[in-house]
């Protein structure tokens, strides 16, 4: 059982989600240290992920500065953006992932750090990517981080945010055979999270995706294509 969505739904309706008690759960660093390249192999070919990168490339000016939150192995996000000539900073809490990404995408910069404590600055980035990087944070932490990321975008900047749109908080799941705890929001609440941070949702994609690994089951994915509108950003600064 790998799918966050099915397991979280089962948890919130009182069903068993694992054959064994998954506790103690793993923090994000330990989880992704273990997964390494297996995560890339399971998720890198997601058509929705690749489509969102094509949208971002079409929107960005040449040599844009992009922040990739939870950059993982560097593929496909950092690799795609760097190949297009953009300046990419990837931040990941897993030293294993950072080592892999540095090796695989030598033209980008990768930093091993907890994004919640990384200084982001104001209007420092043309784009921010957040692909499934929120699921092991509390709801308050997710809201604070999205607000900080929006603040770090330049007026007119773009954000792509992807998550598992399920209403559940701090539940035990098994993800790619690893015990973890996950927290997420239903679709409408994810949109509210983004718009409350000062972003406009230009488009979205809701779909079921099956990771490329034996025994994987479909899981719900939500991709939001967002913009920090220039007039809203100016109002926030003036306010």
N, C-alpha and C positions, 0 to 999 in steps of 0.2 A: 504494500500500500504506500504509494509515493505521493498521491495527489493531495496537496494542502486542502483544496476545496472540498473534496468528498469527506475527508477526515474531519475537517472543521464542522461541516454540516452535521455529520454523525454525532460529534461531541455536543453540539448545541441542542440536539434533539434527544440526547441521553443514551445514544447507542454506543457500543464498544467500538473503538477505532483501531485498536491493536490487539494482537494475540497475547502480548505481554505488556506489563506496565512499562512505559518508555522512560520513566524517571530513573536516574537523574537526567534531565535534559541538558543539551549542550548549548553553550553560548555561541554566538555567531562566529567568533574567531575559530573555536575548536571545530565547529561544523565544517566550515569552508577550508580549513587546513586539511581535513580528512578528504573532502570531496575532490579538491584540486581539478585536474583536467576532466574528471568524470562529469562535473557540472557542465563544462563547455560542450562535451559530447552529447549530453542530454538536451540542452536548451539552445545552443548557438544557431541552429537552423530553423528556429521559429519564424514562420512567414510573417507574423504580425510584428515581431521585433525588427526584422529586416525591412519591412514596409515603413515602420516608424523612422528608421534611420534614413531611408530614401526621402521621406518628408523633410527631415531635419536638414539633409544636405541641400535640398532644393530651396530651403528658407534662409540658409546662412550665407553671409558675405564671405569672400575669400579670406583665408587665414584668421578665421574666428577663434575665439578662446572658449573652450568647452570644458566643463567640469563633469566627470563621470563618477557618480556616487555608487559605491559598491561595484568597482570596476572589474572584479573577478580576474579571469585569465587574460583580459584585454580583447577577447574576441566574443562577439563581432563588433562591439561598440567602438572601443578605442581604435582598433585596427582600421575600421571603415572610415572613421573621421580623420585619422592621421593620414591615410592613403589619399584622402581628398585635400590634404594640405592644411588641415586645421591644427591648432595648438591645443593639445589634450592633456589635462591633469586628471589622473585616476586616483581615487582614494578608496582604499579597502582595508578592513580591519584584520584580514588574514595575511600574515607574512608569506605563507605558501603561495597564495594567489598573487601577491605583489611580485614575488620572485618569478613566477610563471609569466605574468604580464610583461614584466620588464624584458624578459628574454624574447617573448613573442612579438612585442610591439616596441622595438628599440627607439623609435622616433618620438614616443610619448613619454610623459613623466608620470611615475606612479609613486604614491606615498602610502606607507602603512600607518594608518591612524584611524581612530574612531571619528567619523564625520560629525558626530554630535559635539565634539570638542575642538574641531578645526576652525580657526578664524576664516571667515569667508569674504569679508569685506562688503562694500556696497557697490552695486552696479559693476561688478568685476568680471562678469562672464557674459558672453553672447548667447550661450546655451548651457543647459544643465540636463543631464540624463540620470534618471532614477529608475533602474530596471530591477524590480523585486527586492529592493534594498531596505524596505521598511518593516518587513514582516516579523522581525524579532525585536522590534521596539514597542514600547507601550503606546497607547493611543495619544497620550499627552506628548510623548517624545516625537511621534510622527508629526503631530500638528506643529510643534515648535520647529522641527527641522524643515518641513515644507515652507513655513513662513520665512525662515532664514535663507533658504535656497532661492525663494522668490525675490527676497531683498538683494541677494547677490547677483541677480540678473540685471543686465542693462535694460533701460526702457526699450521696448520692442524685442527683447530677448525671448528665446524659445525654451520651453521645457517639455521633455517627454517623460511621463511617469507611468510605470506599469506596476500592477499589483494583482493580488488575488482578491476579487471583490466579494467577500463573504463577511457577514456580521458575526464576529467571534472575538473573544478577548482572552488571551493568556491560556490557550488550550494546548494539551499535549498532542503532537502528531509525530509520525515517522516520515521523514523526508529523505528519499534516496537511501533508505535503510538506516538512517541516523535519527535518534530521538531528539526532538527539539520542542520548543514552545513557540506558538505563533499567535499573532494578533493582527486583525485586519478590520476593514469597514465594508459595509454593503456599498453597492455602486453609487447610490445617491449621496451617501456620506463621504465617499472619496471625492466626488465632485465638489461638495461643500467645503471639504478640507482645502482643495486647490483654490477655489474662488475666494474663500475667506483669507487666503494668503495674498490676494491681489492679482491673481492670474485669471485669464479668460480661456475657457476650453473651446478651442477652434474645431476640434473633431475628436471622435473616440472610436475605439473598436472593442467590442465585447465578443469573446469567442471561447471555445473549448480547445485546449491544446494537449496533445499527448507527448510527453518527453520521449526522446529516442533512446529507450533503454528497456531491457526485458522486464515484463510484468507491469510496466507503467500504465496508468489509467488516465483518462482525460481529466483535466483540471481547468477551472474557469480563469481566464485572464482578461484584464481590463487595461487598455492602453489609452492614455489621455494625451492629446496634442495641445499644448498650452502656450499662451503668449502673455508676457507682461506688457500690457498696453501702455503706450507712451503717456497718454493723458492720465491714466490711473497712477503710474509711477511718479509723474510730476506732482499730482495731488498729494501723494504720500510724503514726498520730500517737503513740499510746501507746508503740509500739516504738521 
